[in-house]
Amino acid sequence: MLQLPRPLLALLVGAALAHPASALTLLTEENPSFNYSENGKLTGLVTELVLETVKRANIPYAVEVLPWNRAYGRTQSERDTCLFATARLDNREKLFVWVGPYASNVWGVYGKGDFAGTVRLLADLKPYRIGAVVNDAKADYLKEGGVTNVKSVVDDRQNPPRLFLPKDDPNRIDLWVTGYYGAHQVARSAKVSDLKLVFVVREIPLYLACSPQTSPTVIKALTEALDKIRAEGLPEKLTAAYEKKFAQ
């Protein structure tokens, strides 16, 4: 058996401890301003922070952009797989291992520019057909609050045009629940502009949600790397930049 010199052996052991062996699969969706494609490149507030975290933790990784429903399902079943940017809710707590938070999102309800209804409370949404995304936290939250007439699709960009369908069309919606910061960019990508904010639902922190089969060593390395990033003030700097960019 080959005997390594003691200093070299110590160096190799230290490297193994400092560099988790498991590679990560990072899954995300198109959700401006937190994660989205621009000029063929994935960017966004949470994208930048997550990738910086993984790099500082010295973990090899690959990123895939998928519809939310597919990414959400894969993250629960595949080892060493994480999903961002994910709202941390009670009904999700045991489904994932959490790293974060990275940012906060505001959930808004939007209608056509001529929407004449009054919405002051969550319960005021009950008479309306609400457009959302399959397995999205916003849809779950509305349903838990008794707003059950939620009509979900796989891609949020499908929702704005549904506001303008004829009243007798089964796919028509009255209102659309989405992220406040990216609502107008999503609408523009669907060639829709005549919208207004009707109601602010809540503010929610966003995390990196990892499969329960993710290595504890990886989770520890990610958490420690994020702590250092926070200490440097990077999240605040990027948040200010993206809020300016996506100001409505």
N, C-alpha and C positions, 0 to 999 in steps of 0.2 A: 504493500500500500504506500502511495506517495505521501511523504511527510512534508507538510508545508512549514516554512519558517514561522516562528511565533508571531512576529510583527505583521507578516503578510496575512496569516490566519485571522488575526484580530481585525485587520483592515477589511477582509472579506465579510466577516461576521457583522461588523459595523455597517457596511454597505447594504447587507441584506436587511438589517433592521431599519435603515433609513429609506430604503426604496421598496415599498410593497410590491410583491411579485405579480399580484393579480392585475390584469388590464381591465379597464372600465369601458362599457358601452354607454354612451350618453345619448338619451333620446329627448327630442323636443319637438315643438310644433311652430307654426307661424302665428305669433302672438305679439305684435308690436305693442309697446316699446321694449318688452322684456326679452324676446327672442324672435328674430325675423331675418329674412334674406334681403340683402341690398347689394345690387351690382354683382350678383352671383356669390356673395359671401354671407355666411351666418354671422349676425351681430346682435346687438341689443344689450340692455343694462345687465340682465341676469346672465346672458351668454358670456359677456366679458368677465364677470365676476366668477362664474363657475369654471371657465377655462383657466383663468388665473389661479384658482384654487387647486385644480388638478395638476397644473404644471408645477406649482410650488410643492405639492405633495409628491412629485416625481413619480406619478402614476401614468403608465401608457394608456391612451384612450382613443376611441373613435366616436364620431358624432353622426347621428342620423336624424333627419327631419321627417316626421310622419304625421298623419292625422292623429289628433289627440287620443281618440278611442283606441287605436292600435298601439300607440306608445304606452298608454296607461295599462293595457292588458299585458303587454310584453314585460313591463317593469315588475309586475307582480310575480311573474312566472320564471324569468330568466335570471341566472346568477350574475353577480357583478354588473348589474344594469341599473342606471339611475335616470330619473326623469325631471326635467325642469321646464318652466318655473311652476311649481306645484303648490296650491293652497293647502295648508294643513288644517284639516277639519276633524272633528271628533270621529266621524264615521270612517275616516281614512287612517286614523292614528296607528292601528295595529297592522295595516296592510303594507307599510313601508318602514324603513329606517331613515331618519330625517337628519339632514345637514342644513344649517341655516339659522335664522332667515337671511336672505340675500336682499330683499326689497319688499315693498308693500304695494299692493294693487288696490285700486278703488273700483268697485263694481257699479256700473251705471245702467239704467234702463232708458232706452231711446225709442222715440216714435217719429213719425213723419212730422215735417214742419208744421202741419196744420192739425196735429193731434190736440183735441180739445178737452180731454179728460183731466181729472185732478187726482194725483197720486201723492199722498202725504205719508202713508204707512205701507208696510209690506202687504197687509191685508187688502189694500185698495187695488192690488194687482190681480186679485182673484177673478174678476169678470173677463179679463183679457187673455188672448192667446199670445204666449210669450215664446219668442224664438231663442234657442240656446244651442249648445254643443253637447253631443253625447258624452256621458261620463264626466262632464265638466262640473267643477265645484259650485259654480253659480246656479246651475240647474238643480243640483242636489239641495242647495240651501233654500231655494224657492219652494221646492216640494216639501221639505221639512217644515217650512213655515206655512204650509197649507195652500200654497199657490201651485195647484196641480195641473193646470192647463198649459203645460210646457211642451213645445213642439221642437224636438232636437234634431239637428243635422250633424254630419260628420265634419264639416268645415265652416267656420264662422263667417267666411266670405259669402256663403249662401244666404245668410240671414237678411242683410239690408234689402236686397231686391224683393224678398217675400213681403215686406211692408207695403209694397205697391201693387200687389196682385189684386184681382177683383175680389170683392167681399165673399162671393160664393165659392172661391177657389179653396179646396181643402188644405193647400199648402200655405195659404195666407196667414200672416201673423199681425197682431195689433201693435206689439212692442217687442223690443230686442234687448236682452240682457248681455252685456259684454264688458270688457275692461275699459275704463274711462280714458286711459292714456292712449290707447291704440284705436279707439272706436272710429275716428274720422279717417284714419289711414286704411282701416279695413273696408270702410264704406267706399272710399275713393277707388280702392282696388276692384270693387264691384260696380264702379261707375254710378254710385249713388251719392248725392250731396245734400238733399233736402231733409235733414234730420235735426232733432233737438233732444237735449237731455231732459227727461221727464222726472227721474227719481234716482237718488244715490242710495244704493242698497247698504253697502258697508265697506270698510277698509279691511284688507286681509293680508297677512304676511305670506311671502312666497319662499319656498324651500327647494332644495335638491332632495327628491324622494327616491330612495334606493331600495332595491329588492331586498327582502329579508335574507336572501341567500348571498348577499354581498359580504365579503371578508371584513370582519371586525377591525383588522389591521388597516384596511383601506378607509373605513369610516373614521377611525381615529386620526389617520394622516390628513384626511380632508378637513376634519374639524379643527385640527391644530393649524393647518394652513389658513383656513378662513379666519381664525382668531388673529393671526398676524396681519392679514389684509385689513381687518377692521381696525387694528391698532394703528395702522398707517393712515387711516381715514379715506381709503380708496372708495368704499361704497358711497360715502357722502359726495365725493367729487363727481363720480359717474352719475349718481342720481340727479344732481343739479344740472349736468350737461344734457341728460336725456329729457328731463322735465322741460328744459328750454327748447329742445328740438321738437318735442311733441306738444307744446303748449297749444291749447284750443282757443 
